[in-house]
Structure formats: structure tokens, C-alpha cells
């Protein structure tokens, strides 16, 4: 057991499920801001270079935060878990950002909602978590909202590029459903600072393997956006890791639906993307589903219960 991560933040500290839920929502909002920054970068430099150069900023930033406290080296089993989630995150990110550059942000997010729906049931299979009635009903309400959005979008012609973008996002969603389960397993064995460093480090290693053929140094004017995307990515990862450390994956997964509201806002602010009445109606269903799912009353999760091998 590593003492630095096994000790509670305070004697007898109990982290309530409601607080974990709120932190997860904030993490999703931060993640959506990063999506907007990355969409601009992908349009300017391509998905590979946007992710590569963002990684060169994220990893030193995460290292500074992680190693400032003098942590012990993670056990091999935990390193393997970081590597696995890094590989899944790399595939997920490449597919998602490639698709995001070809469809409106609101559509991209609505398609990605298949992930938390799958994750709720994966949590029951892989983690042995109970799938509560509120989680099921909330997810069904959100699914109805997605159906409304997709019906409205089917009435407009976005072209072949949008079709391929949608398929890429659906592929990313399949990766993300497993990523949510890994997030819970990872958060129970490492703290958010460790996760942010090692996971991003493995993503960067994967990207560097193709750098002799694909890497292109971006112009100086794009570095501020790269830095902003890196800070937002690191912050969102740490917030979500904290939330999943203190709440069950099946309970927190519905918070993913709140990203639709943020994606609609940022898409409109930064890219002039308009939200149709169909999209607004679907968003209301999604938010209602999230709020209903949050009514579930799991047992408080004490940080002192978390132990690392």
C-alpha cells in the first residue's frame, strides 16, 4: 500500500454522492470547453498534430502537478491500468476530434451519448455495481432526447463529410463507454494527479510513434490555443478522476448528458452553429434524465476506504 494515496484527506472524511455528482458536471463543462478549443485546432492543423502538440504541453504540466508532492512509483498493476486507459483514450480522442471537425458540436455530443448508456450496464458486468431504477429511467429519458435531436438533424443535409464524421464519433463512443469503466477502476487505485500524468504520458508516447511521418510544427499563432486546450484537458481529467474516486460509475455516467448544453453554447459562441428547436427539445429531455438519475441515494463513499496495492 502506498501511504501517500491511502491516507484520507481528513480524519473520518466522507465524500457525499451529491458532491461527486456536482464535480463530475463541472468536469464535463471543462471538457466541453476543451472540445471547442480542439475543434478550432483540428480545423487548422489536422487531428494528429492538434493532439500531438497539445500533449507536449499537457504532459509537462501534469508532471509539475504530480511530482511536486514527491510521489512513490505506482505498482506495475497500476502502471498497466494507466497504459490501458491511455491506449483507449488515444483511439477515442483521434476518432472523436476527427469527427468533431466535420459535424456541429451539438450533433457530435448527441451521438456520443451512446457511451454512458453502455457504461451503465458495463459497470454492472465488469464492476459488479447495481444498476438502479433511477439510472435506467434517467438514461431512457436521455435516449429519447437523443432520438428527437437525431430526427431533427435528419431533416437537414450536412453532406458526406458529416456522415463520416458521425461514424467516427460513434466509434469513439464505443471506446468511451469502456473508458468510463476504466476511469472508475483507475480512480480507486490512484489519485487524480497521478492519473493526469501517467494517462497523458501514455497518450503522448502513442502519438510520438507516428511523428516521423505526420508531425508538423504549428505556426506561432496557434500556440495560445494549444496551451488553453492543454490546461482545460488536464483540469477536466483531474476533476472527473476526483468524482469517479468518490462515486460509482453507474451513478456518475448520466452527468455526461450535461455536455450537450455546453456543446450547444460553445458551438454557437465560437463557430456560429445554431441549435434547432428539435435540438432544444432533445436537450430538455437529456437534462431531465440527468436530474432524475441524480435522485438515486447510494451509500456515502469514504475516501479512507480507498486503498492501493
Secondary structure, DSSP 8 states (H G I E B T S, - for coil): --HHHHS-SSTT-EE-HHHHHHHHHHHHHHHHHHHHHHHHHHHHH-HHHHHHHHHHHHHHHHHHHHHTT------HHHHHHHHHHHHHHHHHHHHHHHHHTTS-HHHHHHHHTHHHHHHHHHIIIII-----HHHHHHHHHHHHHHHHHHHHHHTS--HHHHHHHHHHHHHHHHHHHHHHHHHHHHHTTS-HHHHHHHHHHHHHHHHHTTHHHH-----GGGHHHHHHHHHHHHHHHHHHHHHHHSS-HHHHGGGGGGHHHHHHHHHHHHH-----HHHHHHHHHHHHHHHHHTT-----EEGGG----
